[in-house]
Amino acid sequence: MSEFSQGSAASVLLETPNLEAKSDYLVFGPDARLGPIPKKPVERQFRSFETVRDTAIDWLDDKLGSLRAVSVRGHIHRYLGEVRQDNFAFARRGNYLVLAVADGVGSAQASHLGSAVVSRLVVEDEALLNAIASAKTPGEVELRDISTTLRAIAAEHGLDESDVSTTLTLAIVFDKPVDSTSAETFVMLAQIGDSPAFKISAGEWIELRCPAAATSGSDLIDNSVEPLPGRHTASVWVEAFREGETLALVSDGVEDPVKSNSAYARALADLWRQTAPAPADLLKVLDATVKSFDDDRTIIGVRFGGRDS
């Protein structure tokens, strides 16, 4: 069975996790040079704006489904004494649940600040959320105010705007109308940068892409090129989910090993198969050693009611 799909299923070779590693941590494939446990505290490369925790965990049982969110510092950042640059946020609004993942650009010295600000701002800005929810899809929506705020924060701290660069992927999960007989839940997605969204269905990872952005010759922006605040135009589109399926917003620190290591992809997907995972179980698999993949890893998932097959 396929472990990863980008619009269609593609067979991959299955690997067996290396459970004989000399560690209490999961290891997929051969041992990596970098261990999962930090060897030194975080070095402050410039004055600290806030405390950045190694790991962030949150969860919610909503009428739409079960939400689980985990963000862990990458093994390379632990080794170098650097902060986690990924962030997530979520909120419940009147008739929808909103969730966001932001991945600070690795080369930007304060991108952790940018990702924290953007993820928090976007789930609290009801005017912006309403604009996204009412946007023509597939299409685009402007996030100029978010970019302006990022630039102002950078200037306030004597930084260049590129120092707070971050991606953003946002999902608005709509409540079903009271009189609805549909078996589907509809989700509006908005994306700037390359942090992907997936549907996990029957153990398969299906990458979700904006149809308009992927169309050859389109005037719409290629999301993979630039992050906020330099780019403020997001691609928007709608996806549908059935009971037992999971919406997962992730950083590329999760995307890359999911696409490259079938055992890791399977273990992570299996956590959502029968029910939403316990946060501690999600953390253990998310933070597993996968050789050559040492970036921050963040996932925020919503599993819609029912049991997966």
CORBELJO-V294256 format. One record per run of one state. SS is the DSSP state (alpha for helix, beta for strand, coil for the rest). FROM is the first residue (numbers start at 1). LEN is the number of residues. Records with the same first field share a line. If there is no record, write none. Layout:
BEGIN
SS=FROM-LEN, FROM-LEN
END
This chain:
BEGIN
coil=1-3, 6-3, 11-16, 29-26, 63-2, 73-2, 81-5, 94-2, 105-6, 125-1, 134-5, 143-1, 157-4, 165-1, 167-1, 175-9, 193-4, 202-2, 209-2, 215-13, 229-4, 243-3, 251-1, 261-1, 271-8, 287-2, 291-6, 305-5
beta=4-2, 9-2, 27-2, 55-8, 65-8, 86-8, 96-9, 139-4, 166-1, 168-7, 184-9, 197-5, 204-5, 228-1, 233-10, 246-5, 289-2, 297-8
alpha=75-6, 111-14, 126-8, 144-13, 161-4, 211-4, 252-9, 262-9, 279-8
END
